[in-house]
Amino acid sequence: MQNIAAYLLLQIGGNASPSAADIKKLLSVVGIEADGSRVDALIAELKDKTIDELIATGSSKLASVPSGGAGGAAPAAASSSAPAAAAAEEKKEEKAEEKEESDDDMGFGLFD
């Protein structure tokens, strides 16, 4: 990801076709040692492609990925006990949330 991010930053910055050396130099500025083989593979894959082409290709691939969901919400219960059950469920969720919040600090506070 860092190699791709560096490549895109260089392109946005005006370098139409960043080289492996450009990517390695940019990453070294922020203290990251680039893996030469991965950078070379990235350059080979992205050679002569623009950001617009890459985004269009990625968007078309993402369009075919299922995004979850089972189709719709379950129908509401017709009985009068449904509101009471929902209230009880909310209380259980609130108790669970309170317990989770107490576990988050792990014995120390952010500003201690």
C-alpha positions as CSV (number, residue, x, y, z in Angstrom):
1,M,0.0,0.0,0.0
2,Q,2.8,2.4,0.8
3,N,4.3,1.9,-2.6
4,I,1.1,2.6,-4.4
5,A,0.5,5.6,-2.2
6,A,3.9,6.9,-3.0
7,Y,3.3,6.3,-6.7
8,L,0.0,8.2,-6.7
9,L,1.5,11.0,-4.7
10,L,4.3,11.4,-7.2
11,Q,1.8,11.4,-10.1
12,I,-0.5,13.9,-8.4
13,G,2.6,16.0,-7.7
14,G,3.3,16.3,-11.4
15,N,5.5,13.3,-12.2
16,A,3.6,11.6,-15.0
17,S,5.5,8.3,-14.8
18,P,7.3,7.9,-11.5
19,S,10.3,5.5,-11.5
20,A,11.3,3.0,-8.9
21,A,14.0,5.4,-7.7
22,D,11.4,8.2,-7.3
23,I,9.3,5.9,-5.1
24,K,12.2,4.8,-3.0
25,K,13.4,8.4,-2.6
26,L,9.9,9.5,-1.5
27,L,9.5,6.6,1.0
28,S,13.0,7.2,2.4
29,V,12.1,10.8,3.2
30,V,9.5,9.6,5.7
31,G,11.8,6.8,7.1
32,I,10.4,3.8,5.2
33,E,12.7,1.4,3.5
34,A,11.2,0.3,0.2
35,D,11.3,-3.3,-0.9
36,G,13.0,-3.1,-4.3
37,S,11.3,-6.2,-5.8
38,R,7.8,-4.9,-4.9
39,V,8.5,-1.4,-6.2
40,D,9.8,-2.9,-9.5
41,A,6.7,-5.1,-9.8
42,L,4.5,-2.1,-9.1
43,I,6.3,0.0,-11.8
44,A,5.9,-2.9,-14.3
45,E,2.1,-3.2,-13.6
46,L,1.4,0.6,-13.7
47,K,3.7,1.5,-16.7
48,D,1.9,3.8,-19.1
49,K,-1.3,4.0,-17.1
50,T,-2.8,7.1,-15.7
51,I,-4.6,7.5,-12.3
52,D,-7.9,7.9,-14.2
53,E,-7.4,4.6,-15.9
54,L,-6.5,2.9,-12.7
55,I,-9.5,4.3,-10.8
56,A,-11.9,3.3,-13.7
57,T,-10.5,-0.3,-13.7
58,G,-10.7,-0.6,-9.9
59,S,-14.3,0.8,-9.9
60,S,-15.4,-1.7,-12.5
61,K,-13.9,-4.5,-10.4
62,L,-15.5,-3.3,-7.2
63,A,-18.9,-3.1,-8.9
64,S,-18.9,-6.9,-9.3
65,V,-18.1,-7.6,-5.6
66,P,-21.1,-8.5,-3.5
67,S,-21.6,-5.8,-0.8
68,G,-23.4,-8.0,1.8
69,G,-27.0,-7.6,3.0
70,A,-29.6,-10.3,3.0
71,G,-32.2,-8.4,1.1
72,G,-34.2,-6.6,3.7
73,A,-35.2,-6.3,7.3
74,A,-37.3,-9.0,8.9
75,P,-40.9,-8.0,9.3
76,A,-42.0,-6.6,12.7
77,A,-43.9,-8.9,15.1
78,A,-47.6,-8.2,15.2
79,S,-48.0,-8.9,18.9
80,S,-48.2,-6.2,21.6
81,S,-45.3,-7.7,23.4
82,A,-42.9,-6.5,20.7
83,P,-42.3,-3.1,22.2
84,A,-41.6,-4.6,25.6
85,A,-39.1,-7.1,24.1
86,A,-37.4,-4.3,22.2
87,A,-37.1,-2.2,25.4
88,A,-35.5,-5.2,27.2
89,E,-33.1,-5.8,24.3
90,E,-32.1,-2.1,24.4
91,K,-31.4,-2.4,28.2
92,K,-29.2,-5.4,27.5
93,E,-27.3,-3.5,24.8
94,E,-26.8,-0.6,27.1
95,K,-25.3,-2.8,29.8
96,A,-23.0,-4.5,27.3
97,E,-21.9,-1.1,26.1
98,E,-21.1,0.1,29.6
99,K,-19.1,-3.0,30.2
100,E,-17.2,-2.5,27.0
101,E,-16.4,1.1,27.9
102,S,-14.9,0.1,31.2
103,D,-12.7,-2.4,29.4
104,D,-11.4,0.2,26.9
105,D,-9.2,2.1,29.3
106,M,-7.2,-1.0,30.3
107,G,-6.3,0.4,33.7
108,F,-5.0,3.8,32.6
109,G,-6.4,6.9,31.2
110,L,-5.4,8.8,28.1
111,F,-4.2,11.9,29.9
112,D,-2.7,10.2,33.0
